[in-house]
Amino acid sequence: MDDTQKLIARVDALAHRTGASTSTLSRKLFGNGKRFDEIKAGGSLTMTTYHRAVSTLRDLEKAAVRRAAA
């Protein structure tokens, strides 16, 4: 599984865990509600965008864990 596939799996898992739509998460990660679906369908992303998305995703995952623990 390459890094993009891992990112896709993490976004899908967060959507499932939180009940947020992938469109909402896509907007938070990429600034575009459709971008995640484009990437999932085989679209590419720059390394800069990838690293920014991973960092934001990490923050969203931590927030979800905190909410679940509360």
PyMOL Python script that loads the backbone (N, CA, C, O; Angstrom):
from pymol import cmd

cmd.read_pdbstr("""\
ATOM      1  N   MET A   1       0.858  -1.174   0.000  1.00  0.00           N
ATOM      2  CA  MET A   1       0.000   0.000   0.000  1.00  0.00           C
ATOM      3  C   MET A   1       0.903   1.235   0.000  1.00  0.00           C
ATOM      4  O   MET A   1       1.745   1.394   0.884  1.00  0.00           O
ATOM      5  N   ASP A   2       0.725   2.105  -0.992  1.00  0.00           N
ATOM      6  CA  ASP A   2       1.553   3.303  -1.042  1.00  0.00           C
ATOM      7  C   ASP A   2       0.996   4.392  -0.121  1.00  0.00           C
ATOM      8  O   ASP A   2      -0.065   4.230   0.481  1.00  0.00           O
ATOM      9  N   ASP A   3       1.722   5.488  -0.024  1.00  0.00           N
ATOM     10  CA  ASP A   3       1.341   6.549   0.913  1.00  0.00           C
ATOM     11  C   ASP A   3      -0.024   7.144   0.603  1.00  0.00           C
ATOM     12  O   ASP A   3      -0.789   7.453   1.516  1.00  0.00           O
ATOM     13  N   THR A   4      -0.331   7.305  -0.676  1.00  0.00           N
ATOM     14  CA  THR A   4      -1.643   7.852  -1.040  1.00  0.00           C
ATOM     15  C   THR A   4      -2.757   6.901  -0.619  1.00  0.00           C
ATOM     16  O   THR A   4      -3.791   7.342  -0.119  1.00  0.00           O
ATOM     17  N   GLN A   5      -2.557   5.615  -0.815  1.00  0.00           N
ATOM     18  CA  GLN A   5      -3.560   4.636  -0.401  1.00  0.00           C
ATOM     19  C   GLN A   5      -3.730   4.631   1.124  1.00  0.00           C
ATOM     20  O   GLN A   5      -4.841   4.460   1.625  1.00  0.00           O
ATOM     21  N   LYS A   6      -2.645   4.817   1.844  1.00  0.00           N
ATOM     22  CA  LYS A   6      -2.729   4.909   3.308  1.00  0.00           C
ATOM     23  C   LYS A   6      -3.518   6.139   3.723  1.00  0.00           C
ATOM     24  O   LYS A   6      -4.330   6.076   4.647  1.00  0.00           O
ATOM     25  N   LEU A   7      -3.285   7.261   3.044  1.00  0.00           N
ATOM     26  CA  LEU A   7      -4.039   8.480   3.319  1.00  0.00           C
ATOM     27  C   LEU A   7      -5.522   8.259   3.066  1.00  0.00           C
ATOM     28  O   LEU A   7      -6.358   8.656   3.878  1.00  0.00           O
ATOM     29  N   ILE A   8      -5.848   7.636   1.961  1.00  0.00           N
ATOM     30  CA  ILE A   8      -7.245   7.344   1.620  1.00  0.00           C
ATOM     31  C   ILE A   8      -7.874   6.470   2.699  1.00  0.00           C
ATOM     32  O   ILE A   8      -8.994   6.734   3.137  1.00  0.00           O
ATOM     33  N   ALA A   9      -7.169   5.444   3.125  1.00  0.00           N
ATOM     34  CA  ALA A   9      -7.699   4.543   4.157  1.00  0.00           C
ATOM     35  C   ALA A   9      -7.924   5.284   5.471  1.00  0.00           C
ATOM     36  O   ALA A   9      -8.921   5.046   6.153  1.00  0.00           O
ATOM     37  N   ARG A  10      -7.008   6.179   5.831  1.00  0.00           N
ATOM     38  CA  ARG A  10      -7.162   6.942   7.075  1.00  0.00           C
ATOM     39  C   ARG A  10      -8.352   7.891   7.005  1.00  0.00           C
ATOM     40  O   ARG A  10      -9.093   8.031   7.977  1.00  0.00           O
ATOM     41  N   VAL A  11      -8.538   8.542   5.860  1.00  0.00           N
ATOM     42  CA  VAL A  11      -9.679   9.459   5.702  1.00  0.00           C
ATOM     43  C   VAL A  11     -10.984   8.667   5.764  1.00  0.00           C
ATOM     44  O   VAL A  11     -11.926   9.076   6.442  1.00  0.00           O
ATOM     45  N   ASP A  12     -11.043   7.547   5.067  1.00  0.00           N
ATOM     46  CA  ASP A  12     -12.246   6.710   5.116  1.00  0.00           C
ATOM     47  C   ASP A  12     -12.522   6.235   6.540  1.00  0.00           C
ATOM     48  O   ASP A  12     -13.673   6.229   6.976  1.00  0.00           O
ATOM     49  N   ALA A  13     -11.484   5.839   7.263  1.00  0.00           N
ATOM     50  CA  ALA A  13     -11.655   5.371   8.646  1.00  0.00           C
ATOM     51  C   ALA A  13     -12.147   6.497   9.545  1.00  0.00           C
ATOM     52  O   ALA A  13     -13.017   6.280  10.388  1.00  0.00           O
ATOM     53  N   LEU A  14     -11.603   7.691   9.377  1.00  0.00           N
ATOM     54  CA  LEU A  14     -12.043   8.823  10.192  1.00  0.00           C
ATOM     55  C   LEU A  14     -13.495   9.175   9.883  1.00  0.00           C
ATOM     56  O   LEU A  14     -14.269   9.476  10.792  1.00  0.00           O
ATOM     57  N   ALA A  15     -13.858   9.139   8.625  1.00  0.00           N
ATOM     58  CA  ALA A  15     -15.252   9.409   8.246  1.00  0.00           C
ATOM     59  C   ALA A  15     -16.179   8.400   8.907  1.00  0.00           C
ATOM     60  O   ALA A  15     -17.228   8.763   9.439  1.00  0.00           O
ATOM     61  N   HIS A  16     -15.791   7.146   8.872  1.00  0.00           N
ATOM     62  CA  HIS A  16     -16.610   6.096   9.479  1.00  0.00           C
ATOM     63  C   HIS A  16     -16.700   6.285  11.000  1.00  0.00           C
ATOM     64  O   HIS A  16     -17.779   6.171  11.582  1.00  0.00           O
ATOM     65  N   ARG A  17     -15.570   6.572  11.627  1.00  0.00           N
ATOM     66  CA  ARG A  17     -15.509   6.700  13.079  1.00  0.00           C
ATOM     67  C   ARG A  17     -16.278   7.922  13.594  1.00  0.00           C
ATOM     68  O   ARG A  17     -16.893   7.862  14.658  1.00  0.00           O
ATOM     69  N   THR A  18     -16.245   9.024  12.846  1.00  0.00           N
ATOM     70  CA  THR A  18     -16.846  10.264  13.323  1.00  0.00           C
ATOM     71  C   THR A  18     -18.227  10.544  12.745  1.00  0.00           C
ATOM     72  O   THR A  18     -18.977  11.357  13.284  1.00  0.00           O
ATOM     73  N   GLY A  19     -18.562   9.872  11.652  1.00  0.00           N
ATOM     74  CA  GLY A  19     -19.826  10.148  10.992  1.00  0.00           C
ATOM     75  C   GLY A  19     -19.752  11.336  10.040  1.00  0.00           C
ATOM     76  O   GLY A  19     -20.757  11.721   9.442  1.00  0.00           O
ATOM     77  N   ALA A  20     -18.565  11.916   9.900  1.00  0.00           N
ATOM     78  CA  ALA A  20     -18.388  13.026   8.958  1.00  0.00           C
ATOM     79  C   ALA A  20     -18.343  12.464   7.537  1.00  0.00           C
ATOM     80  O   ALA A  20     -17.867  11.350   7.315  1.00  0.00           O
ATOM     81  N   SER A  21     -18.831  13.229   6.601  1.00  0.00           N
ATOM     82  CA  SER A  21     -18.761  12.780   5.210  1.00  0.00           C
ATOM     83  C   SER A  21     -17.331  12.959   4.699  1.00  0.00           C
ATOM     84  O   SER A  21     -16.581  13.797   5.201  1.00  0.00           O
ATOM     85  N   THR A  22     -16.970  12.169   3.705  1.00  0.00           N
ATOM     86  CA  THR A  22     -15.645  12.337   3.117  1.00  0.00           C
ATOM     87  C   THR A  22     -15.551  13.683   2.408  1.00  0.00           C
ATOM     88  O   THR A  22     -14.455  14.226   2.263  1.00  0.00           O
ATOM     89  N   SER A  23     -16.665  14.223   1.971  1.00  0.00           N
ATOM     90  CA  SER A  23     -16.664  15.549   1.358  1.00  0.00           C
ATOM     91  C   SER A  23     -16.272  16.614   2.383  1.00  0.00           C
ATOM     92  O   SER A  23     -15.495  17.518   2.076  1.00  0.00           O
ATOM     93  N   THR A  24     -16.806  16.507   3.587  1.00  0.00           N
ATOM     94  CA  THR A  24     -16.450  17.446   4.658  1.00  0.00           C
ATOM     95  C   THR A  24     -14.970  17.328   4.993  1.00  0.00           C
ATOM     96  O   THR A  24     -14.280  18.337   5.136  1.00  0.00           O
ATOM     97  N   LEU A  25     -14.484  16.100   5.118  1.00  0.00           N
ATOM     98  CA  LEU A  25     -13.078  15.895   5.428  1.00  0.00           C
ATOM     99  C   LEU A  25     -12.199  16.380   4.277  1.00  0.00           C
ATOM    100  O   LEU A  25     -11.132  16.948   4.511  1.00  0.00           O
ATOM    101  N   SER A  26     -12.634  16.164   3.053  1.00  0.00           N
ATOM    102  CA  SER A  26     -11.901  16.628   1.892  1.00  0.00           C
ATOM    103  C   SER A  26     -11.768  18.149   1.914  1.00  0.00           C
ATOM    104  O   SER A  26     -10.704  18.688   1.612  1.00  0.00           O
ATOM    105  N   ARG A  27     -12.828  18.822   2.265  1.00  0.00           N
ATOM    106  CA  ARG A  27     -12.802  20.285   2.343  1.00  0.00           C
ATOM    107  C   ARG A  27     -11.797  20.748   3.399  1.00  0.00           C
ATOM    108  O   ARG A  27     -11.073  21.722   3.192  1.00  0.00           O
ATOM    109  N   LYS A  28     -11.761  20.040   4.535  1.00  0.00           N
ATOM    110  CA  LYS A  28     -10.820  20.396   5.600  1.00  0.00           C
ATOM    111  C   LYS A  28      -9.379  20.082   5.220  1.00  0.00           C
ATOM    112  O   LYS A  28      -8.463  20.817   5.588  1.00  0.00           O
ATOM    113  N   LEU A  29      -9.178  18.999   4.490  1.00  0.00           N
ATOM    114  CA  LEU A  29      -7.822  18.574   4.137  1.00  0.00           C
ATOM    115  C   LEU A  29      -7.262  19.262   2.896  1.00  0.00           C
ATOM    116  O   LEU A  29      -6.076  19.590   2.838  1.00  0.00           O
ATOM    117  N   PHE A  30      -8.125  19.477   1.906  1.00  0.00           N
ATOM    118  CA  PHE A  30      -7.655  19.957   0.611  1.00  0.00           C
ATOM    119  C   PHE A  30      -8.268  21.282   0.182  1.00  0.00           C
ATOM    120  O   PHE A  30      -7.875  21.845  -0.840  1.00  0.00           O
ATOM    121  N   GLY A  31      -9.236  21.789   0.962  1.00  0.00           N
ATOM    122  CA  GLY A  31      -9.900  23.029   0.586  1.00  0.00           C
ATOM    123  C   GLY A  31     -10.911  22.849  -0.525  1.00  0.00           C
ATOM    124  O   GLY A  31     -11.358  23.824  -1.129  1.00  0.00           O
ATOM    125  N   ASN A  32     -11.274  21.603  -0.798  1.00  0.00           N
ATOM    126  CA  ASN A  32     -12.187  21.284  -1.894  1.00  0.00           C
ATOM    127  C   ASN A  32     -12.921  19.998  -1.539  1.00  0.00           C
ATOM    128  O   ASN A  32     -12.286  18.966  -1.323  1.00  0.00           O
ATOM    129  N   GLY A  33     -14.232  20.044  -1.476  1.00  0.00           N
ATOM    130  CA  GLY A  33     -15.024  18.896  -1.076  1.00  0.00           C
ATOM    131  C   GLY A  33     -14.983  17.721  -2.038  1.00  0.00           C
ATOM    132  O   GLY A  33     -15.348  16.606  -1.664  1.00  0.00           O
ATOM    133  N   LYS A  34     -14.546  17.951  -3.271  1.00  0.00           N
ATOM    134  CA  LYS A  34     -14.504  16.879  -4.268  1.00  0.00           C
ATOM    135  C   LYS A  34     -13.109  16.294  -4.452  1.00  0.00           C
ATOM    136  O   LYS A  34     -12.951  15.258  -5.098  1.00  0.00           O
ATOM    137  N   ARG A  35     -12.095  16.953  -3.889  1.00  0.00           N
ATOM    138  CA  ARG A  35     -10.710  16.550  -4.154  1.00  0.00           C
ATOM    139  C   ARG A  35     -10.394  15.142  -3.668  1.00  0.00           C
ATOM    140  O   ARG A  35      -9.667  14.410  -4.341  1.00  0.00           O
ATOM    141  N   PHE A  36     -10.924  14.749  -2.516  1.00  0.00           N
ATOM    142  CA  PHE A  36     -10.663  13.406  -1.991  1.00  0.00           C
ATOM    143  C   PHE A  36     -11.152  12.345  -2.974  1.00  0.00           C
ATOM    144  O   PHE A  36     -10.443  11.375  -3.241  1.00  0.00           O
ATOM    145  N   ASP A  37     -12.353  12.523  -3.511  1.00  0.00           N
ATOM    146  CA  ASP A  37     -12.877  11.563  -4.481  1.00  0.00           C
ATOM    147  C   ASP A  37     -12.017  11.517  -5.745  1.00  0.00           C
ATOM    148  O   ASP A  37     -11.838  10.453  -6.338  1.00  0.00           O
ATOM    149  N   GLU A  38     -11.488  12.664  -6.152  1.00  0.00           N
ATOM    150  CA  GLU A  38     -10.603  12.694  -7.319  1.00  0.00           C
ATOM    151  C   GLU A  38      -9.325  11.891  -7.052  1.00  0.00           C
ATOM    152  O   GLU A  38      -8.866  11.130  -7.904  1.00  0.00           O
ATOM    153  N   ILE A  39      -8.766  12.075  -5.865  1.00  0.00           N
ATOM    154  CA  ILE A  39      -7.555  11.338  -5.491  1.00  0.00           C
ATOM    155  C   ILE A  39      -7.860   9.852  -5.378  1.00  0.00           C
ATOM    156  O   ILE A  39      -7.084   9.012  -5.833  1.00  0.00           O
ATOM    157  N   LYS A  40      -8.986   9.539  -4.773  1.00  0.00           N
ATOM    158  CA  LYS A  40      -9.393   8.138  -4.618  1.00  0.00           C
ATOM    159  C   LYS A  40      -9.580   7.465  -5.977  1.00  0.00           C
ATOM    160  O   LYS A  40      -9.344   6.265  -6.117  1.00  0.00           O
ATOM    161  N   ALA A  41      -9.999   8.232  -6.967  1.00  0.00           N
ATOM    162  CA  ALA A  41     -10.215   7.700  -8.316  1.00  0.00           C
ATOM    163  C   ALA A  41      -8.918   7.632  -9.129  1.00  0.00           C
ATOM    164  O   ALA A  41      -8.936   7.273 -10.307  1.00  0.00           O
ATOM    165  N   GLY A  42      -7.800   7.977  -8.495  1.00  0.00           N
ATOM    166  CA  GLY A  42      -6.523   7.857  -9.188  1.00  0.00           C
ATOM    167  C   GLY A  42      -5.806   9.161  -9.443  1.00  0.00           C
ATOM    168  O   GLY A  42      -4.718   9.175 -10.019  1.00  0.00           O
ATOM    169  N   GLY A  43      -6.410  10.262  -9.015  1.00  0.00           N
ATOM    170  CA  GLY A  43      -5.759  11.559  -9.191  1.00  0.00           C
ATOM    171  C   GLY A  43      -4.505  11.666  -8.341  1.00  0.00           C
ATOM    172  O   GLY A  43      -4.339  10.941  -7.361  1.00  0.00           O
ATOM    173  N   SER A  44      -3.644  12.563  -8.723  1.00  0.00           N
ATOM    174  CA  SER A  44      -2.386  12.724  -7.997  1.00  0.00           C
ATOM    175  C   SER A  44      -2.445  13.973  -7.121  1.00  0.00           C
ATOM    176  O   SER A  44      -3.353  14.798  -7.225  1.00  0.00           O
ATOM    177  N   LEU A  45      -1.444  14.074  -6.257  1.00  0.00           N
ATOM    178  CA  LEU A  45      -1.300  15.278  -5.447  1.00  0.00           C
ATOM    179  C   LEU A  45       0.179  15.531  -5.231  1.00  0.00           C
ATOM    180  O   LEU A  45       0.991  14.605  -5.247  1.00  0.00           O
ATOM    181  N   THR A  46       0.517  16.783  -5.029  1.00  0.00           N
ATOM    182  CA  THR A  46       1.917  17.124  -4.825  1.00  0.00           C
ATOM    183  C   THR A  46       2.351  16.673  -3.434  1.00  0.00           C
ATOM    184  O   THR A  46       1.522  16.430  -2.557  1.00  0.00           O
ATOM    185  N   MET A  47       3.643  16.569  -3.253  1.00  0.00           N
ATOM    186  CA  MET A  47       4.170  16.185  -1.941  1.00  0.00           C
ATOM    187  C   MET A  47       3.822  17.234  -0.895  1.00  0.00           C
ATOM    188  O   MET A  47       3.538  16.894   0.254  1.00  0.00           O
ATOM    189  N   THR A  48       3.841  18.493  -1.276  1.00  0.00           N
ATOM    190  CA  THR A  48       3.483  19.562  -0.344  1.00  0.00           C
ATOM    191  C   THR A  48       2.044  19.398   0.121  1.00  0.00           C
ATOM    192  O   THR A  48       1.759  19.493   1.315  1.00  0.00           O
ATOM    193  N   THR A  49       1.142  19.155  -0.812  1.00  0.00           N
ATOM    194  CA  THR A  49      -0.266  18.945  -0.476  1.00  0.00           C
ATOM    195  C   THR A  49      -0.431  17.691   0.361  1.00  0.00           C
ATOM    196  O   THR A  49      -1.197  17.682   1.324  1.00  0.00           O
ATOM    197  N   TYR A  50       0.278  16.638   0.002  1.00  0.00           N
ATOM    198  CA  TYR A  50       0.210  15.386   0.751  1.00  0.00           C
ATOM    199  C   TYR A  50       0.631  15.618   2.202  1.00  0.00           C
ATOM    200  O   TYR A  50      -0.083  15.215   3.120  1.00  0.00           O
ATOM    201  N   HIS A  51       1.759  16.250   2.418  1.00  0.00           N
ATOM    202  CA  HIS A  51       2.252  16.465   3.784  1.00  0.00           C
ATOM    203  C   HIS A  51       1.326  17.377   4.589  1.00  0.00           C
ATOM    204  O   HIS A  51       1.121  17.151   5.782  1.00  0.00           O
ATOM    205  N   ARG A  52       0.770  18.397   3.951  1.00  0.00           N
ATOM    206  CA  ARG A  52      -0.183  19.272   4.638  1.00  0.00           C
ATOM    207  C   ARG A  52      -1.446  18.490   5.016  1.00  0.00           C
ATOM    208  O   ARG A  52      -1.972  18.655   6.117  1.00  0.00           O
ATOM    209  N   ALA A  53      -1.927  17.647   4.114  1.00  0.00           N
ATOM    210  CA  ALA A  53      -3.122  16.847   4.388  1.00  0.00           C
ATOM    211  C   ALA A  53      -2.870  15.854   5.520  1.00  0.00           C
ATOM    212  O   ALA A  53      -3.730  15.668   6.380  1.00  0.00           O
ATOM    213  N   VAL A  54      -1.706  15.219   5.527  1.00  0.00           N
ATOM    214  CA  VAL A  54      -1.371  14.267   6.589  1.00  0.00           C
ATOM    215  C   VAL A  54      -1.302  14.975   7.937  1.00  0.00           C
ATOM    216  O   VAL A  54      -1.778  14.442   8.940  1.00  0.00           O
ATOM    217  N   SER A  55      -0.723  16.155   7.970  1.00  0.00           N
ATOM    218  CA  SER A  55      -0.629  16.916   9.218  1.00  0.00           C
ATOM    219  C   SER A  55      -2.018  17.308   9.726  1.00  0.00           C
ATOM    220  O   SER A  55      -2.312  17.165  10.912  1.00  0.00           O
ATOM    221  N   THR A  56      -2.857  17.796   8.838  1.00  0.00           N
ATOM    222  CA  THR A  56      -4.222  18.177   9.225  1.00  0.00           C
ATOM    223  C   THR A  56      -5.016  16.946   9.641  1.00  0.00           C
ATOM    224  O   THR A  56      -5.777  16.989  10.608  1.00  0.00           O
ATOM    225  N   LEU A  57      -4.840  15.856   8.916  1.00  0.00           N
ATOM    226  CA  LEU A  57      -5.539  14.616   9.249  1.00  0.00           C
ATOM    227  C   LEU A  57      -5.137  14.125  10.636  1.00  0.00           C
ATOM    228  O   LEU A  57      -5.985  13.672  11.405  1.00  0.00           O
ATOM    229  N   ARG A  58      -3.865  14.212  10.954  1.00  0.00           N
ATOM    230  CA  ARG A  58      -3.378  13.813  12.281  1.00  0.00           C
ATOM    231  C   ARG A  58      -4.097  14.633  13.367  1.00  0.00           C
ATOM    232  O   ARG A  58      -4.506  14.085  14.390  1.00  0.00           O
ATOM    233  N   ASP A  59      -4.247  15.937  13.140  1.00  0.00           N
ATOM    234  CA  ASP A  59      -4.944  16.795  14.097  1.00  0.00           C
ATOM    235  C   ASP A  59      -6.416  16.401  14.222  1.00  0.00           C
ATOM    236  O   ASP A  59      -6.962  16.371  15.325  1.00  0.00           O
ATOM    237  N   LEU A  60      -7.051  16.101  13.100  1.00  0.00           N
ATOM    238  CA  LEU A  60      -8.465  15.686  13.121  1.00  0.00           C
ATOM    239  C   LEU A  60      -8.638  14.353  13.850  1.00  0.00           C
ATOM    240  O   LEU A  60      -9.599  14.164  14.596  1.00  0.00           O
ATOM    241  N   GLU A  61      -7.702  13.437  13.628  1.00  0.00           N
ATOM    242  CA  GLU A  61      -7.764  12.139  14.312  1.00  0.00           C
ATOM    243  C   GLU A  61      -7.589  12.305  15.816  1.00  0.00           C
ATOM    244  O   GLU A  61      -8.298  11.668  16.595  1.00  0.00           O
ATOM    245  N   LYS A  62      -6.655  13.153  16.231  1.00  0.00           N
ATOM    246  CA  LYS A  62      -6.451  13.408  17.661  1.00  0.00           C
ATOM    247  C   LYS A  62      -7.698  14.022  18.288  1.00  0.00           C
ATOM    248  O   LYS A  62      -8.094  13.640  19.389  1.00  0.00           O
ATOM    249  N   ALA A  63      -8.312  14.966  17.596  1.00  0.00           N
ATOM    250  CA  ALA A  63      -9.529  15.595  18.096  1.00  0.00           C
ATOM    251  C   ALA A  63     -10.657  14.571  18.230  1.00  0.00           C
ATOM    252  O   ALA A  63     -11.428  14.620  19.189  1.00  0.00           O
ATOM    253  N   ALA A  64     -10.754  13.660  17.291  1.00  0.00           N
ATOM    254  CA  ALA A  64     -11.792  12.626  17.351  1.00  0.00           C
ATOM    255  C   ALA A  64     -11.567  11.707  18.545  1.00  0.00           C
ATOM    256  O   ALA A  64     -12.523  11.290  19.199  1.00  0.00           O
ATOM    257  N   VAL A  65     -10.318  11.392  18.829  1.00  0.00           N
ATOM    258  CA  VAL A  65     -10.004  10.540  19.984  1.00  0.00           C
ATOM    259  C   VAL A  65     -10.360  11.266  21.273  1.00  0.00           C
ATOM    260  O   VAL A  65     -10.925  10.666  22.188  1.00  0.00           O
ATOM    261  N   ARG A  66     -10.032  12.557  21.352  1.00  0.00           N
ATOM    262  CA  ARG A  66     -10.360  13.347  22.547  1.00  0.00           C
ATOM    263  C   ARG A  66     -11.874  13.401  22.759  1.00  0.00           C
ATOM    264  O   ARG A  66     -12.352  13.251  23.883  1.00  0.00           O
ATOM    265  N   ARG A  67     -12.626  13.616  21.677  1.00  0.00           N
ATOM    266  CA  ARG A  67     -14.098  13.677  21.789  1.00  0.00           C
ATOM    267  C   ARG A  67     -14.663  12.335  22.241  1.00  0.00           C
ATOM    268  O   ARG A  67     -15.603  12.288  23.034  1.00  0.00           O
ATOM    269  N   ALA A  68     -14.098  11.259  21.742  1.00  0.00           N
ATOM    270  CA  ALA A  68     -14.591   9.926  22.101  1.00  0.00           C
ATOM    271  C   ALA A  68     -14.286   9.612  23.561  1.00  0.00           C
ATOM    272  O   ALA A  68     -15.044   8.896  24.216  1.00  0.00           O
ATOM    273  N   ALA A  69     -13.181  10.146  24.071  1.00  0.00           N
ATOM    274  CA  ALA A  69     -12.791   9.875  25.454  1.00  0.00           C
ATOM    275  C   ALA A  69     -13.586  10.732  26.444  1.00  0.00           C
ATOM    276  O   ALA A  69     -13.689  10.392  27.623  1.00  0.00           O
ATOM    277  N   ALA A  70     -14.135  11.822  25.967  1.00  0.00           N
ATOM    278  CA  ALA A  70     -14.861  12.741  26.867  1.00  0.00           C
ATOM    279  C   ALA A  70     -16.219  12.235  27.239  1.00  0.00           C
ATOM    280  O   ALA A  70     -16.941  12.896  27.985  1.00  0.00           O
TER     281      ALA A  70
END
""", "prot")
cmd.dss("prot")
cmd.show_as("cartoon", "prot")
cmd.util.cbc("prot")
cmd.orient("prot")
